[in-house]
């Protein structure tokens, strides 16, 4: 008979400290068994909505309406990306055709937003992609996606906060580095300490700890002024600029079509934020009606404004003269007699950056809160404060992490790693939607054909993307592109859909999701080698954390859940009425 840790703990031959060590070693020895059990473990939507949510203690307060969601989505995207990336991409990657890069990235974001919307309406919890993927593909895929999207939020928020300092300096007419402290002993790229960025993040962290509704009202006010400000920039740019700047000195696409597509992968950073709308699902009064309007509406509005802003910038200044830092303020300063406009643009950019940071930090805290509910990170991060109704611990923890990165790290280093995690998560969500629609999870019908379709589609997208990146012959592009269309067409006609939500669903499936899968893969392969290296390091870290902490924590919690259920039925055997509500009772026990 094998000896368990419980039996050893009662033995006098082991001290208390030895018991702890032995129990830990025994736990590690069970890791392969736990991994097999936990990695593919899925939760039902009802469990995600009830059992898991109850682990936070207090509920989040439902105060948000559809107009709050549009403001959150627009505020979360508008300003941060376009002020941070447009100048760099126009100057070095895409040229005047940067507005076309925004169109391509906007189409991809819109398709991904459709997939997000269907999930968020039918699973209205704060977990976003983490919850959607955990329900569909299991715990590990959900965890991997959740930690990656958190990385994206923290890095992008740090980048945006440092950009805030640059525009603030432009507003008052000083050099962007004059408010940063240079430290000689630190590595280049990490040696300029940005205290204004840290102060901004900490102030917003305190606001978000206080109340979600009040934070959304503040965001709504800033977003309205910001949209008006954007429109004024576009009008002033077109009125004072010249169309000749679009074709001089080297034409509309000086870096070729490749530069336009490579630029679309970088400016995709500008669309990070719409998914934060889905993380407020537990705080919305009518999720089924408000979420589609909020998510899709905000992406459409922002896409139009981004294209117009990028076009206005390139009309104002030739692409080779655009500044890498505070590019819009610099463009207006170059105009004769318009130096004052550069100061106004700097002030408006600061306002937009504050609004986008507010929304992004709101979303990242809710992601971490739900991952904490699943016990994949320490459970204290999942606690919701009873008086404010906000995930205060998660908000403060991520605020400190973001402030730390913003303090040390230069903007260009952060930007290299931002888009890859987001594109990967959006790719997984699109796959999950196809799987959810076409596979009957009760008898797993269509599972093999659906998985084969997703595998072939991804393979053909990778083939097309690598052919493009390596500049192969045109016939290889035609081969892989045609294969993707044919594979999707065959699947559409041969495999019937087994599930379609009655509340809201993506039309013309599987075409929108398949196109999203293809575009996300294509944009990922456009990123540079260093992005993948840094992403690989992060992936290794979170996988090790899952093996050494997450598996044991969730496994132990499941055993405690089962013990509670067993104790409940032993004390009070179920009556005929309680049997009818068995699933509901089980959900309320945790």
N, C-alpha and C positions, 0 to 999 in steps of 0.2 A: 504493500500500500504506500503510495507516494505521500510525502509529508508536505503540507501546505504552510504558507506563512502564518496562518492563524494558529496552527498547532505549535509551531516553534515559539510564537510569542508568549505562550504560557509556560515555557520551559525555563527552568532556573539557570540553565547553562549559557544563556544569552543575556547580555545587558540591554538596556533600552536603546542605546545608540546602535548596537549590533543588529537589533530587530529592524530598525529603520533602514539600515544598509541592506539587510537581507531581503526585506520586502521590496525595496527598489530593484535589486538585482533580479528577484523573482518576476517582478512586473516586466522588466526588460526581456526576460526569457520568454514571456508570453506575447511579445510584440508581433511576431509573424502571424500568430493566430488572430490577434486583434486587428492587424492590418487587413487580413483577408475579410474579416467580418465587417469592419467599419468603412473601408474605402468605397465600397459600392452600396453602402446602406443609404436608402432614400427615405425621405419623409413625405407624407401626404400633405396636400394643401391645408387640410383641416388641422393637422398636427402643427404645421408651421404657423397657422393663424391663432391657435389656442394654446397647446401644450408648451411650445417653445417660447411664445410671447410672454406667458405667465412667469417665466424665470426672471424677468426684469423687475418683478415686484409691481410697482405702479404702472398704469397705462399712460401712454402719451396722450395729450389732450387734442381732440379733434376740433380744430378751429379754422383750417384752411379751406378756401374755395377756389374755383377754377381760375379766377383772375389772379389770386395769389400764386398759383402754380405757373401761369404764363410769366408773371413777373420774376419768379424764382428761376425759371428756365432761361429767360432772356437775360436776367441779371447775372446768372451763373456763367453764361457763355460770352455775352456781349462785353467787349472791352478788353478782357484779360488777354485773350489770344491775339486779337487783331493788333493790339498795341505792342505785344511782345514779339510776335513772329513775322508780321507782314514786311517790315523793313528789311530784316535779315534775309528772308526768302527772296524778295524782289531783287535785292542787291547781289546775292551770291548764287541763287539756285534757279529761279524761274524767270527773272526779268520782268518786263511789263505784263507778261501773261500770268502773273500771280493771281489775278482774279479768276482765271480758268482753273487754277489749282484749288481755289476756294469752292468753285462749282463742283468739281469732282469730289472733294472732301465732304461737301454739303450733301450730295446725293448719297454717299456712303453713310453719313450720319443719319439721314432721313430714313433710309432702309433699316438701319439698326434701331432707330427710335420706334419704328413700327413693331419690331419684335419685342422690344422692351414694354411697349404699351400693352400688348396682349397679355404678357405675363403679369404686369403690375395691376391690371384690372381684375384678373382672376385670382391673384395671390397678393392682396394689398397689405404687405408687411414692409417693414423698414429695411429689410435685408438686400433689396435690389438684386443684382446678378447672383450674389451668394445664395440667396433663397431659391431663385429660379433654377439654378443649376443643381443645387442639392436635391430639390424635388425630382429633377429629371435624370441626372447622371450620377448622383450619389454624393456622399460627404466630401471625398477628397477633391473632386473637380470643383465643387462649390467653394471649398476652402481655398484652393489654389487661385481661383478667379477672384474671390473676395480679398485676399491679401495683395494680389496684383493691382486691383483697382484702388486699394488703399495706398499702395506705393505711388500710383499715378497721382492721386489727390495730394498727397504730402509733397511730392516733388513739384507738381505744377503750382501748388499754392506758394511754395518757397520761391519759385521762379517769378511768379506774378508779384509777390511782395518786394522782391529786389527791383523789379521793374517800376514799382510804385516810387521807390526812392529816386530813380532816374528822372521820372516825369515831375516829381515834386521839385527836384533841383532845377529842371527846366522852367517850372512855373515861377520860381523866385529869381531866375537868371544866374544860377551858379553852376559850376562844373559838376557832373553827376557823381564823381568820386570824392567831391569835397566833404561830403557828410559821412564818408566811410573811413574807418580806421585801418590803416595798413600795418600789418604785423610782419616783421622781417623774418622771424623764425619759421613761418608756415610755408607750405608748398604753394607755388604759383597757381592761381585759380581758386585757392582757399584762404588767401591771406588778407582779404579786404573785408573787415567786419562791418556788417550793415545793421546798425542799431535802429534806424527808423523802420526798417522792415520788421524787425523783431517787435518793436512797440506796437505796430499796426496789428500784427497777428495776435498779440496778447490782449489788446483792447477788444478785437472782434470775438476772441474766445470768451471773454467775460460777458459780452452781449448775448452770445448764443447759450451760455449757461443760464441766463436769466429767463428767457422766454422765446419760443419759436414764433409765436404770432407777432409779438412786438418786433422781432428781428425781420419778419417778412414784411411788415408795414414799412420799416425803415428801408428795406430793399426795394419795395414798390415805389416809394418816393424817389429814391436815387435812380431807379431804372427809368421812370418816366422822364426825368430830367436828362438822363443819359441818351435815351432814344432821340429826344429833341436835339441834343448836342451832336449826335451822329449825323442827323439830317442836315444840320447847319454846316458840318464839315464837308459833307458830300456836295451840297449846293455851292459852297465857297470854292471847293476844289475844281468842280466842273466850270464854274464861272471864271475863275482866274487862271486855270491851267490851259494847256494846249494839247490837242490831240497828236501833235507832232512828237511829243515826248514818248508816245507809245511805240513809235517806230524808229526813234533815234536813240542811240547811235547805231544799233545793230539789229533792228527789227523787233517785232513783237515777242519772238521766242529766241533770244540770243543764245540760250543754253540748249536749244532744241526741245523736241517733244519730251525727251527723257527728263529734262529739267523741270518741265511743267508737272509731270507725274511725280517726280521725286519731291517737288515742292508741296504737292497735295498731301503726302504722308506727313510732312512737317507741320503744315498748317492745320492738320487734323487736331493738333493740340488745342486749337481755338474752340473746338466743339466739345471739349471735355466740360461737363457740367449739366447737360440735359438729363443724364441718368440720375443726378441728385434729386430731380423731381420725383422719381419713383421711390426714393428712400423716405419720402415724407408721407407715404401711403397710409400709415397709421394715424396721421394727424389731419386727414382730409375728411370733410363732412360727407361728401358723396363721391367716393373713389371711382365708381363705374362711369360716371359722366365727366368728372373733372379731370381725371388722369389723361384720357386721350386728347382732350383740348389742351391741357398743359404741356404735355410732352411734344406732340406733333406740331402744335401751334408755335411753340417757342423755337423749335429747330427751323421751321420754315421762315419765321420772321428774321432770325439771326442770319440764316444763309443769304437772304437778299441783302441785308445791311452789310455783311462782310464783303460780298462781291462789289457793292457800290463803293465801300470804303477803300478797298484795295485798288480799284480803278481810279478813284479820285487821287490817291497818293501818287500813282504812276503818271497821271495827267499833270500833276503839279510839278514833279521833279523827274528828270531822266533817271532810269533805274541805277545807273552807275554812280550817281551823286547822292543816292538815298543813304541816310545815316543808319548804322546798325543799332544805335541806341536812341530811344525817344524819337523815332523816325517821323511821326506826324508833326510833332512840335518843331522839329528841325526843318521840315518841308515848308511850313508857314513862315519860319524865320528867314528863309532864303528869299522869300518874295519881297520885293522893294516896298518899303513902307508898311510891312505887315509883321514886324517883329512882335508887336503887342499881341497879335493873333497866336503866335507861338506860345505865349504865356497862358492864354485862355485855353488853348488846346491841351497844354500840360495839366491845367487844373481839371478840365473835363475828363482827361484820361485817368487822373488820380481818383476821381469820383467813380468811374466805371470799374477800376481795379478794386476799389473797396467793395462795391456791390458784388462783383464776381467772387471775391474772396469769401464774403459772407455766406453766399450760397454753397460754395464748394466745401467750406469748413462745416457747414450744417450737414451736408450729405455724407462726408467722411466719418463723422461721429456716429451716424446711424448705421453705417456699414459695420463699424467696429462693435457697436452695441449688439447687433444681431449675431455676429460671429461669437461674441462673448456668451450670448444665450445658448449657443450650441456647445459651449465649454471647450471650444477650440483655442481660445485664449483665456487668460484668467477671468473668472466670472464677475469680479468687481467692475470690469469694464462694461458690463451689460446693465448695471443698475440705473434705473430711472429715478430721478429725484422726485419725491412725492409732492412737493409744493410747486415746483416749476414745470414738472412734466417733461423734462429734457434729460437726455443721457449725459449727465454732467461729467462723470468720470472719463468717459470716452472722449468728450469734447476737450477737457483739460489735457489729457494725455497726448492726443494728436496735435493740439495746439503747441505744446512744448516741443514735440518732435519737429513740426513744421518750422517753428521759430529757430530751432538749432541749425537746421539745414540752411535756412535763409540767412543766418548770421555769417556762415563761412563760405558757402558755395557760390561760385560765379554762375551767371545766367546761362552761358553757352554750355557748361558742363551738365546742368540740370536738364536742358532742353533735349540733349542727345538721347535721354532715356525715357522721356515722358510718353511718347505715342505708342510704343511697342506693347506695353501692358494693356492699354485701353483697347487697341485693335484686337489683341488676343481675346480679351473678355467679350467684346462684341461678336467676335467670330464664334465663340463657344455658345453665346446666347442664341445666335441664329441657328446653330446646329441643334440646340435643345428645343427650339420651337418646332423644327421639322420633326424631331423624334416624338415630341408630345402629340403632335397632330396625327401622325401616321402609325404609331405603335400602340396597341392595346396592352396596357401594362398588366391586365388580369391574366391573359393567356399568352402574352408576348407575340401575338400575331403581327406580321409585317416587320418584326424586329430585324431579321436578317437582311431583308431587301432594303430597309431604310438605312441600316448601318453601311451596307455595301454602297448605296447611293452616296451617302455622305463621304465615305472614303474615296470613291472615284471622283467626286466633285472636287474635293480638296486636293487630290493628286493632280488633276488636270489644271487647277488654279495655280498650284505650285509650279507645274511644268511651264505654263504660260509666263508666270512671273519671273522664273529663272531664265527663260529664253530671252525675255525682255531685258533683264538686268545684265546678262552676259552678251547682249547684242548678237544673238544667233540669227539665222536666216529667217526671212518672213514666213516661210512655209511652216516652221515650227510654231510660230505664233498662231497661224491659221489653224493648224492641227489641234493644238491644245484649246484654243478658243472655241472652235466648232465642237470639240468633244464635250466641253462644259455645257453647251446649249443642248446637244443631243442627249446627254445623260439626264439632264433635268427634264427634257421633254418626254423621254421614255418613262421616267419615274412618274411624271404627272399623269400620263395616260394609263399606265399599268398598275400602279399601286393606289388603292382607294384610301381616302382619309377616314380615320376611325373616330375622330373627335373634333368638334368645332364648338368653341364657347358660345353660349347664347347671348352673353352680355356685349362683348366686343371682340372682334377677331380680325386678323390681317387678311385682306382680300387676295385673290389670285395665288394662293399658296400652291406649290412651294417656290414660285418664281421670285418674290421679294426676298425671302430668306436665302435662297440660293445665290442671288445676286450680291447680297450682303456678305455671304461667305467668300465669294470670289474677290470682291473688292477689298475686304479686310486682309486677305492673304496677299493680294497684290501690293497694297500699301505697306504691309509689314516688310516685304522683301525689298522695298525701296529704301529702308533705313540703313544706316551704315553699320559696319562690323562692330564698332565699339558699343553701339546700343545693344546688340545681341550679347556681347561679352558681359556687360554690366547686368543685363537682364538674367543671364545664366547664373551669375553669382547670387543674385537675389532669389532666383528660383531654388537654388541649392539650399540657401539658408532657411526658407520657409518649409521646404520638404523635410529637412532635418528637425525643425521645430515640431512639425506634425508628427513625425515618428517618435520623438522623445518626450513630447508633451501632449499634443492634441489627441492622439489615439488613446492614451491611457486615461485622459480626463473624460472623454466622451464615453468610453467603455465603462468606466466606473459609474458615471452618471446614469447610464442605461441600467446597470445592475441595481442601483439604488431605486430607480423608477419601478423596476420589476418587484423589488422587495416591498415597496409601498403598496403596489397593487395587490400583492399576495396578502399582506397584512390587512388591507381593507376588506378583502373578501372573506378572510378567516374570522374577522370580528363581526362582520355584517354580511351574511350570504345574500346574493342578489335576488331581488324579487322579480316578478314577471314584468313590472313596469320599468325596473332599472335595467333589465336585460335589453329592452328596446332602446335605452339611452346609454348602452355600455361604452360606446366610443366617446361620448361626451363626458362620462364620468372619468374615464381614463385620462382624458385631456386635462381635467381640472385637478387631478391629484398632484401634479408637479408644481 
